[in-house]
Amino acid sequence: MQIARLFFGLNFDRINVNFNKKNALISGYTFLVKYHYLCKMKETIHNEKTFNSKNFSEKKITGKEFDKCTFTNCDFSSSTITQSDFIDCLFDNCNFSMANLNHSGLKNCDFINSKMIGVDFSICNDFLFSVNFKNCQLDYSTFFQKKMKKTNLKNKS
């Protein structure tokens, strides 16, 4: 039932939801949806959690929300992070090299001592985009057409 609420903003507590990789069938109506939204619906909201030494390298993170989370020594290298939001998060000593942040939100996020080589921030959501970097490697990263008036870049390479 969480699927129906997420996609349609309605409460379908007594309706059976059947889906396959391409369609969702709800009360006789077929809605075309993307498979990756349906298959990864376990625990979509993470609030005030701490992630230590987690390996997300080359993994797909889709449709998740991280609010006031702390990531320490985590590896996101070559991961695909799609339509996920990071709100008031801290990334300390993390590796985001070549990560794909397609349509993801970085809202008031701080990156400290992190490696972010070749990251294309221009494909992140523009809404409330706000990042700060301290002692980070940003070689070959791009911020094309991003509004970054309040962004702090301290001791970056």
PELINNOR-V536047 format. One record per residue. RES is the residue in one small letter. D_CENTER is the distance of its C-alpha to the mean C-alpha in Angstrom with 1 decimal. Layout:
<<RES/D_CENTER> <RES/D_CENTER>>
This chain:
<<m/22.8> <q/19.2> <i/18.4> <a/21.1> <r/19.9> <l/16.4> <f/17.7> <f/20.9> <g/20.7> <l/23.9> <n/25.3> <f/26.7> <d/27.9> <r/31.0> <i/29.8> <n/29.2> <v/26.1> <n/26.6> <f/24.2> <n/24.1> <k/21.9> <k/22.6> <n/24.0> <a/23.9> <l/27.4> <i/27.8> <s/31.4> <g/32.7> <y/30.3> <t/28.0> <f/24.6> <l/22.9> <v/19.2> <k/16.8> <y/17.1> <h/13.6> <y/13.0> <l/16.1> <c/16.1> <k/13.0> <m/13.8> <k/14.9> <e/13.6> <t/10.7> <i/11.0> <h/11.3> <n/13.7> <e/15.3> <k/14.8> <t/15.6> <f/14.4> <n/17.2> <s/17.7> <k/15.1> <n/15.0> <f/11.8> <s/13.6> <e/13.8> <k/11.8> <k/9.6> <i/6.6> <t/6.8> <g/7.1> <k/6.1> <e/6.8> <f/7.7> <d/10.8> <k/13.2> <c/12.1> <t/13.7> <f/12.8> <t/16.1> <n/17.2> <c/14.1> <d/13.9> <f/10.8> <s/13.4> <s/13.4> <s/10.3> <t/8.6> <i/4.9> <t/5.7> <q/5.8> <s/3.1> <d/4.6> <f/5.9> <i/9.6> <d/12.6> <c/11.1> <l/13.3> <f/12.8> <d/16.4> <n/17.7> <c/14.5> <n/14.6> <f/12.0> <s/14.8> <m/14.4> <a/10.6> <n/9.5> <l/6.6> <n/8.3> <h/8.1> <s/4.8> <g/6.3> <l/7.7> <k/10.5> <n/13.2> <c/11.6> <d/14.3> <f/14.5> <i/17.9> <n/19.7> <s/16.7> <k/17.1> <m/15.0> <i/17.5> <g/17.0> <v/13.5> <d/13.5> <f/12.0> <s/14.1> <i/11.8> <c/9.1> <n/10.1> <d/13.3> <f/13.5> <l/13.9> <f/12.4> <s/13.9> <v/13.7> <n/16.5> <f/17.6> <k/20.5> <n/22.1> <c/19.3> <q/20.0> <l/18.7> <d/21.1> <y/20.6> <s/17.3> <t/17.5> <f/16.9> <f/19.0> <q/19.8> <k/17.4> <k/19.2> <m/19.1> <k/22.3> <k/21.3> <t/19.3> <n/21.0> <l/21.5> <k/23.7> <n/25.3> <k/22.9> <s/24.2>>
